Amino acid sequence: MTILLELLKEVFPENELFPSSYRDAWKIVKDLGLSYHKIHACPNDCLIYWKETEHETFCRKCGTPRYKQIVKQSDDSSEQANKVPAKLVRYFPLKPRLQRLFMSSKTASLMRWHEEERIKDGKLRHPADSLAWKHFNDRHPSFASDPRNVRVGLAADGFNPFKAMNNKYSTWPVILVPYNLPSWMCMKQTSFMLCLLIDGPKAPGNDIHVYLQPVIDELNEFWDPGVPTYDAASKQMFYLRAALLWTINDFPAYGNLSGWSTKGKYACPCCNKDVRSQWLMHSKKHCYLGHRRFLAIDHPYRLNRAQFDGTIEKHSRPVRLYGFEILEQLRDFRNEFGKDQPVSSARKRKRRTKDNNDFEQSPICRYNWKRLNVFFQLPYWVDNLLPHNLDIMHIEKNFLENLLWTLLGMGKTNDDINARYDLKEMGIRKALHPQSKGDKVFLPPACFTMSKDEKEIFCNVLKTVKVPDGYASNISRCNYH
């Protein structure tokens, strides 16, 4: 950074405002309110050194030292030990950035767009048209009375900053998105607010709630009574309030943030304890049944045995739980953070063999809950209609990949010999059961099986299809094998 700044000073010698070093540039950025706080953390994700643990040097739970002792050799041949934190979290305060949205009269007026200029004709164009937004307004009328109060969403996921150089490294950013802005602005990258950056090399997993505590503390400050803020549009001071409406993640991160394990027998967080699953002995994975429960009670598919699992579906859809019902399930639940105590393989096998109605009821593991999520510390979280959302991009990508390779019979196809043996064991789709012919096994073609000519036609369509700009990626550049 210092070298680049020196180059700029050489290119523009008449401009004396350029900082001469990285340190000088950092001072300018800090004066603009764009600084961040470095928070030390236990490398086993047990805790962060924050508030009452700020001055401790060892983890309270696992005893791991807070610092790495790196010894440097000085010029006078004496050894000097530098304290380097074992793990670091960078926290970007939310307060100055939300206040900055009202420093410009133009931006301040846009923060009221969702109430004053949005077309209210019942069509879904903006998060303010959703049932979750309206439900929140009904539950908290004092918050909804001022359109300047900010609604935000939280998104978190891991990424590898080193790409192919280190495939196992995972850094987790946590981003807040303000939804008061117009629909063409609120989801732009310029509107995103990075509030937390969790260093790797390992992902925090279910222990991410440890690192979210500073964000929750600041959101609680914004809830009641609010933060004094100057509104450049009305030229007056007001108390700015903010509320977190929901989170947006892919399915694995959904499990980390919600506290419900999205793996194994009870993977669906919406069905909760009413998940219907079955272990496939040959494919070595769980399959999830009972999708017809969500259809209308008189739907013809409910009576169709042959095309589904060989049964008639008579059950109604599972009842989705509200926040207070989840808290009732988690009553007296104890969070135990950290990765210093690995679960033995024998214990894992014991959990996997549990019956559908036999859940672990110990205070540290109840139903399929792994954590009491930190968002319940927000006084309004229990009233949120849709606290957690799935990122549709990941769902579309994974579903399309599996669908394409199954149709083409290659790559990640789900129609393999193990799947056919599972159908035979379940006693359904007899026409697709594998047939033994001597030493070889023949798989009867399914209704979606394509010939070579049909596959060529299908691939040519994919090659020549044209879609609006930004609606699809170039499939020829995708590294599919």
Order of alpha helices (4+ residues) and beta strands (2+ residues): alpha-alpha-beta-beta-beta-beta-alpha-alpha-alpha-alpha-alpha-beta-beta-beta-alpha-alpha-beta-beta-beta-alpha-beta-beta-alpha-alpha-beta-beta-beta-alpha-alpha-beta-beta-alpha
